[in-house]
Amino acid sequence: MFGIGTGELVLIFIVIFLIYGPSRLPELARSLGKMARDVRKATDDVKAAVTQETDKIKDLTLGAGETPDKTKAEPQAKKGKGDGER
């Protein structure tokens, strides 16, 4: 996790405990949790907006309801007398 080992994580928690004390730790944890939830919600909103816009662009370029057909883009080889079939 970000290149931080277990020992470093324990040390960080001990320093936080010594600085803020046991009475303020629940408040600190709540505010950190709320911040993480807000960041996750914001990233989910951005993902949804980007996905929606890319879908609109796909619909405009392909036409409504069409799916890309790879067989149309790649012409098939015609079989002739020299292909080894008789």
C-alpha positions in Angstrom: 0.0 0.0 0.0 1.9 3.0 -1.3 5.2 1.3 -0.4 4.5 1.6 3.3 5.1 -1.6 5.3 3.3 -2.8 8.4 6.0 -1.4 10.8 5.8 2.0 9.3 2.0 2.0 9.4 2.0 1.0 13.2 4.5 3.8 13.8 2.3 6.3 12.1 -0.7 5.3 14.1 1.3 5.5 17.4 2.4 9.1 16.5 -1.2 10.1 15.6 -2.4 8.6 18.9 0.2 10.5 20.8 -0.5 13.8 19.0 -4.3 13.7 19.1 -5.0 11.5 22.1 -7.7 8.9 22.6 -10.6 11.4 22.9 -10.1 12.9 19.5 -9.3 9.7 17.5 -13.0 8.8 16.8 -13.6 12.3 15.5 -10.5 12.1 13.3 -11.5 8.7 11.9 -15.0 10.0 11.1 -13.6 13.0 9.2 -11.1 10.8 7.3 -13.9 8.3 6.4 -16.1 11.1 5.2 -13.3 12.6 3.1 -12.6 9.2 1.5 -16.3 8.7 0.8 -16.5 12.1 -0.9 -13.5 11.4 -3.0 -14.9 8.1 -4.1 -18.2 9.7 -5.0 -16.5 12.4 -7.0 -14.4 9.8 -9.0 -17.5 7.7 -9.6 -19.3 10.8 -11.0 -16.4 11.6 -13.3 -16.3 8.0 -14.5 -20.0 8.0 -15.2 -19.8 11.3 -17.1 -16.9 10.1 -19.2 -18.6 6.8 -20.0 -21.8 8.6 -21.0 -19.9 11.0 -23.3 -18.0 8.1 -25.0 -21.2 6.3 -25.5 -22.7 9.3 -27.2 -19.6 9.7 -29.4 -19.9 6.0 -30.4 -23.6 6.4 -31.2 -22.8 9.4 -33.4 -19.9 7.8 -35.3 -21.5 4.3 -35.7 -25.2 5.4 -36.0 -27.8 4.6 -33.5 -28.0 0.9 -32.6 -25.2 -0.2 -34.9 -22.3 -2.3 -33.6 -18.9 -2.4 -35.2 -18.6 -5.3 -37.6 -15.0 -6.4 -38.0 -15.8 -8.6 -41.0 -16.8 -5.5 -43.1 -13.4 -3.9 -42.4 -11.3 -6.9 -43.4 -11.9 -8.2 -46.9 -11.9 -11.9 -47.2 -9.4 -13.6 -49.5 -11.0 -15.1 -52.6 -10.2 -18.7 -53.3 -8.9 -19.5 -56.7 -7.3 -22.4 -58.5 -3.9 -21.7 -56.9 -5.0 -22.1 -53.3 -4.5 -25.9 -53.1 -8.1 -26.8 -53.4 -9.4 -29.0 -56.3 
